[in-house]
Amino acid sequence: MHYYIGIDDTDNLESRGTGFRARQLGTMLQGAGMARLICITRHQLLVHKDIPYTSHNSSACLLMDCDPAKETELIAFCRDFLLRESAPGSDAGLCIAAETVINYGIENWGKNAKKTVLNKPHAHELAGLNKIFLEGLTGEKIGVIGALAAVGLRHAGNDGRVLWLPLLRETEGIFTSEELKKRLTVDRITTKEGTEIHNDDTIKADSWIRPVMRDNKITLIVEKSEDHGQYKWQHVPKEYIKSISN
């Protein structure tokens, strides 16, 4: 079964960020045989003077394939990891939800977290009503707001950029669209306008590939290349991906 693990506010200004901790946690869960890591996404939340955050107010969601019989162990593993690894002064929050219990209310919480100042009591109330594990682990424990939001936004499938897929950070070179989709396990490769490119079209990939979530599909966005001799497309630059996923 698919499980969504949301984490937020695990860092301080001197430590590695929440995205790094999410990748670390996913790798450790997989290495321990607890679950199979499918992907990790970053979700930008509201930046507002009334919301404490470290640098960008973003949270992360790990999508895992896990045996429901291991759910208690999964929770304990993630909880212990964040208590051990969260930075001093952080307000870490952890949310773990089986796919079957995530509904429109959880998705709507995530959407509201991008435009409204939310609070801890309502986060806990919503999680409790839907039998979702939600716990603040360090500091003021306000990370529960973003952790629950990450789960809702990832499940809704139209927000966030992908921080981890198998081989994502090791992929450089020229590939056909079909080769790249298989290598990175992305669902589709499209232009900025949303048109899917042909499977035999060539694409240049460098070390900063970041697909985004669109229509609940992991989507790699490309643009026409000026070097028509070697390859037809290249993935869009970092600045463009940040502009559509922040």
C-alpha positions in Angstrom: 0.0 0.0 0.0 1.1 3.5 -0.6 2.0 5.6 2.4 2.5 9.4 2.4 5.1 10.7 4.9 5.1 14.5 5.4 7.8 16.2 7.3 8.4 19.9 8.0 10.6 22.3 9.9 13.4 19.9 10.7 16.2 22.5 10.1 17.8 25.7 11.3 19.8 28.3 9.4 23.1 26.3 9.8 21.8 22.8 9.2 20.9 20.8 6.1 17.3 21.5 4.9 14.2 19.4 5.1 14.6 18.1 1.6 18.0 16.6 2.6 16.4 15.0 5.6 13.6 13.6 3.5 16.0 11.9 1.1 18.0 10.6 4.1 14.9 9.2 5.8 13.7 7.6 2.6 17.0 5.9 1.9 17.2 4.6 5.5 13.6 3.2 5.4 14.4 1.4 2.2 17.7 0.2 3.4 16.1 -1.2 6.6 13.5 -3.1 4.5 10.7 -1.1 6.0 9.3 0.2 2.7 10.2 1.0 -1.0 10.8 4.6 -1.7 8.9 5.8 -4.8 9.6 9.5 -4.9 10.0 12.6 -2.7 8.4 16.0 -3.5 9.0 19.5 -2.2 5.9 21.7 -1.5 6.0 25.5 -1.0 3.7 26.9 1.6 2.7 30.4 2.4 5.4 32.9 3.4 3.9 35.3 5.9 5.1 37.4 8.9 2.9 35.4 11.2 4.4 32.0 10.2 7.8 31.1 11.6 10.0 29.3 9.1 13.7 28.8 8.5 14.3 30.0 4.9 11.5 29.2 2.4 8.6 27.6 4.4 8.6 24.4 2.3 7.7 20.9 3.4 8.5 17.5 1.9 6.5 14.4 1.2 7.9 10.9 0.8 5.7 8.4 -1.2 6.5 4.9 0.0 5.2 1.4 -0.7 4.8 -0.3 2.6 3.1 -3.4 4.0 0.2 -2.1 6.2 1.2 -4.7 8.8 4.4 -2.6 9.3 2.6 0.7 9.8 3.4 0.9 13.5 7.1 0.1 12.8 7.1 2.7 10.0 5.8 5.4 12.4 8.3 4.5 15.1 11.2 4.5 12.6 10.3 7.9 11.2 9.6 9.4 14.6 13.0 8.2 16.0 14.8 9.5 12.9 13.4 13.0 13.2 13.9 13.2 17.0 17.6 12.2 16.4 18.3 14.3 13.2 16.2 17.4 13.5 18.3 20.5 14.1 18.5 22.4 17.4 15.8 25.1 17.4 13.7 23.3 14.8 9.9 22.7 15.2 9.7 19.4 13.4 6.4 17.8 12.5 5.7 14.3 11.2 2.6 13.1 9.3 2.0 9.5 8.1 -1.1 8.5 6.2 -2.1 5.5 4.2 -3.4 6.4 0.8 -6.9 5.0 1.7 -7.5 7.6 4.4 -6.5 10.8 2.6 -9.5 12.7 1.3 -10.6 16.0 0.0 -10.4 17.6 3.5 -6.7 16.7 3.7 -6.0 17.9 0.2 -7.9 21.2 1.0 -5.7 21.7 4.1 -2.6 21.5 1.9 -4.1 24.0 -0.6 -5.1 26.4 2.2 -1.5 26.2 3.6 -0.3 27.9 0.5 -2.5 30.9 1.0 -3.7 31.1 4.6 -2.2 31.2 8.1 -3.3 27.9 9.7 -2.9 26.6 13.3 -1.9 23.5 15.2 -5.2 22.6 16.9 -7.0 22.5 13.6 -4.2 20.3 12.1 -4.5 17.8 14.9 -8.3 17.9 14.8 -8.4 17.1 11.0 -5.8 14.4 11.3 -7.7 12.8 14.2 -10.9 12.8 12.3 -9.3 10.9 9.5 -7.2 8.5 11.6 -3.9 10.0 10.3 -0.8 10.0 12.5 0.3 13.5 13.2 2.8 14.6 15.8 5.0 17.6 16.6 8.4 16.4 17.7 10.6 19.4 18.5 10.4 23.0 19.6 7.0 24.6 19.3 5.9 21.6 17.3 4.3 23.8 14.6 5.8 21.6 11.9 2.6 19.6 12.0 0.9 22.2 9.9 3.3 21.8 7.0 3.7 18.1 7.4 -0.1 17.5 7.0 -0.1 20.0 4.1 2.6 18.1 2.3 0.6 14.9 2.5 -2.5 16.7 1.2 -0.7 18.5 -1.6 1.1 15.4 -2.8 -2.0 13.3 -2.8 -3.9 16.0 -4.8 -1.2 15.6 -7.4 -0.9 19.2 -8.8 1.7 20.8 -6.6 5.4 20.4 -5.9 8.6 19.5 -7.6 10.3 16.2 -7.4 13.4 16.0 -5.2 14.1 12.3 -5.5 13.5 9.5 -8.0 15.8 6.6 -8.7 18.8 7.9 -10.6 17.5 11.4 -10.8 20.7 13.0 -9.5 22.9 10.7 -11.4 21.4 11.3 -14.9 23.4 13.2 -17.4 23.7 12.8 -21.2 21.5 12.5 -24.2 18.5 10.1 -24.2 15.4 9.5 -26.1 12.2 10.5 -24.4 11.3 6.8 -24.0 14.7 6.0 -22.4 14.5 8.9 -20.0 11.0 8.0 -18.9 12.0 4.5 -18.1 15.3 5.5 -16.4 13.7 8.1 -14.2 10.3 6.5 -13.8 8.6 9.7 -14.9 5.0 9.4 -16.2 5.4 11.9 -19.1 7.7 14.4 -20.8 6.0 17.6 -22.0 6.6 21.1 -23.4 5.7 24.1 -21.2 2.4 24.2 -23.0 1.7 20.6 -21.9 2.2 18.8 -25.2 3.8 15.4 -24.8 6.8 14.8 -27.0 7.5 11.8 -29.2 9.1 8.7 -27.6 12.0 8.8 -30.1 12.8 12.5 -29.7 16.2 13.2 -28.1 16.7 15.1 -24.9 19.8 16.5 -23.2 19.8 16.0 -19.4 22.2 17.5 -17.0 22.6 17.1 -13.2 19.7 19.4 -12.2 16.6 17.6 -13.5 13.5 18.3 -11.4 10.2 17.0 -12.6 7.0 18.5 -11.2 3.6 17.1 -10.3 0.8 17.7 -12.9 -2.5 15.9 -13.0 -1.2 13.4 -10.5 1.6 12.5 -12.9 5.4 13.0 -12.5 6.0 15.3 -15.4 9.4 16.4 -16.9 9.2 19.7 -18.7 11.4 20.4 -21.7 12.0 23.1 -24.2 13.4 23.2 -27.8 17.1 23.0 -28.1 19.2 25.4 -30.1 21.6 22.5 -30.9 19.4 20.7 -33.4 22.2 18.4 -34.5 22.7 16.3 -31.4 19.4 16.6 -29.6 16.0 18.2 -30.1 15.0 19.1 -26.5 16.5 20.0 -23.2 14.9 20.1 -19.8 13.9 23.6 -18.8 16.3 25.6 -16.5 16.2 25.6 -12.7 14.8 29.1 -12.6 11.7 28.1 -14.6 11.0 25.1 -12.4 11.3 27.2 -9.3 8.9 29.8 -10.8 6.2 27.2 -11.3 6.7 25.2 -8.1 7.3 27.9 -5.4 
